[in-house]
Amino acid sequence: MKTIFFSFLFFGSLISAQNSFSTQAQLPSINLWTKIPDGPGPGGESIVSAKGSITHITTPKLIIHQPQNPNGIAILVISGGGYAHIESGSEGYPASEWLKSLGITAFELQ
């Protein structure tokens, strides 16, 4: 029964995240560095797919998902995707919003 409940909770958060992924641009963030480091790497703007997968990240940052009533716990959320992209829309954002609903401050690496 718990498995079914958590499955519905997880898939519900995925659907909700797809509808509200555009609100992520409005969340506060902290840039991890101010300029592109020397050496090879992506240039230009980041590319965000329809499902929220991000490629060509030139300025990594922490997106802050802070609850209205924080409980004093903070977690760093790091999405999968390997070296090709970051699955923020289907992994990082839903997980961060779920933690936020529990009163936990989530810092999503992007």
Summary of the structure (lengths in Angstrom):
residues: 110
radius of gyration: 14.9
end to end distance: 34.4
largest distance: 52.5
contacts: 287
relative contact order: 0.22
helix: 35%
strand: 23%
